[in-house]
Amino acid sequence: MMYKEKHIKYNYSNRFNKKIQYIVIHDTGNSRKGANAEAHFRYFNQKGRNASAHYFVDKDETLQLVPDEYSAWHCGDGKGKYGIFNYNSIGIELCINEDGDWEKTKNRAILLIRQLLLKHQLDKKCVVRHFDASRKICPRKMSPVGWREWTLFYDSI
């Protein structure tokens, strides 16, 4: 196992035995110094955040905040038109803190994604951007120049 289980007490729900069909990639949108995986655990492990993700990845570690068998609240409640929802997906947040290392973070995320694809018997085409679920520009750090960095990241999986 290449991640550490550090489960939050709040901000997730039952998956109701829905099959995992997607892995949704986000970035945290938080570039402050120290905004690593541990900092996001502390933030989301409080009542009333009304958001979460299964995994947070930084340059040094990957934390699982929500077990895969539960729904993290990362991409929507099922009312969107793109078919990608909290209950049928796993959410992965890449930390973009300025004192991190973006290349190392991406490489750790690629290893995690490969592991999850095998674990859940999913095809690579099931790896999508938050943008694909809701049209939100996320992962924003990969969006410039026509999502060029996303394409390179995706091709590395």
N, C-alpha and C positions, 0 to 999 in steps of 0.2 A: 504494500500500500504506500503510495507516494504522497499522501496527505495526512494531516493530523486532524482527528475528530475533536472539535471544540464547539459543541452544539449550543445554540441560543435557546432561551426559554420561551421566547415570544416571536410574533411576526411570521408565522407560517401556519399551514393548515393540512388537513387530511387530503391525500391524493385520490381517495375513493377507488383504489385499485385501477386507476387509469394507466394504460401503458405509456411509458416514456417514449416519445416519438422525436423529440428535438433536444439539442443542446444549444442554448442561447448564450451568445457571447456579448458581454458588456464591458465598459470600463467604468471605474468608480466616479469619474468626473471630479475627483478630489485630488488636486495636485499639491496640496500643502505638505510641508516636511512632516514626516512621521505618519502620514496617512497610509500605512501599510495594512496587511491582512489583520494583524492583531488589533489595530485601532478600529477597523471596521467591525470586528467582532464586538468590541466594547460598545460601539455605537448601536449596533442592531440588537444587542442583548438587553434592550430596555423596552418597556411597554410603550405602545403607541407609535412606533416607527412606521408601521403599515407598509413596510418594504423589507425585502431580504433577498438573499441569493443562496444557493447551495454551497458554492465554493468562492473563496477569495484567494487570489494568487498575487504574491509579490516576488521580489527577487530572491528571497531567502526561504520562503515557505508557502505551502498551500494549506489553507484551513477549510475544513468542511463545517459549515455553520448549521446546515439543515440536512438531515439524512435524505438520501435519494428517494426513499419511499414516501416522503412527505412533499407537499407543494410549498416551495418558497414563493414569495410575492415579488416577482421580478419583471413580468412582461404583460400582465393583464388577466382579467377574470373570465375570459371565454366569450366576450361579446364582440371581439374584433373580427374583421373579415378575412384574416390571413391564416387562420387555423392553428396558430401557435399560441398556447396559453400556459398559465402557471401549472395547471394540473396535468399537462402532457409534455412537460419539458423540465430540463435541469438548467439552472442559471449559473453562469460562471462570470465573476467580476475580476477584471485585471486592474490591479492598483497602478495608478499613474503618478504617485507621489514624486515630487522633484528630487528627493534624496534617494530614490530607488534606482533601479537599472531596468529600463524598458525592454531591452533585448533579452535579459535574463528572465524577466517576468513573462514575456511572450513564449520563450522556450519552455519554461515550467508549465505554462498553460497548454502548450501543444502536447506535452507528455501526459498531462491530466486528461485532455480530450481523447487521446488515443486509448488510454486506459478505460475511460467511460464508454467509448464506442464498443470496445470488446465486452465489457461487463454487461452492457444493455443490448448487445447484438444489433447495433445500429450501423447504418452506412454513413460514410463521410458526408453525403448530401444532407444529412440531418443536422449538421452543424450550421447554425445560422446566426446572423447578427440580430441584436435587439431591433434594429431598423426593419428587418424582414418580418418581425412580429407586429410592429406598430407604426412604422415609418418615423420613429424617433431617431434622430441622428446619433446613434450609439452602436458600437463603440466610437465615440467622436474622435478619439486620437487616431483612429485608423481611417477616418473618412476623407481627409483632403486628397486632392488630385484624383477624383473619381473612385474613391475607395481603393487606391493602389496598394496601400499597406495591408488592408484587409485581404486582398487577393493574394499577396505574398504570404501572409499568415496562413490563410486557408490552404494554399498549395503546399505548405510545409507539414500539414497534419498527416 
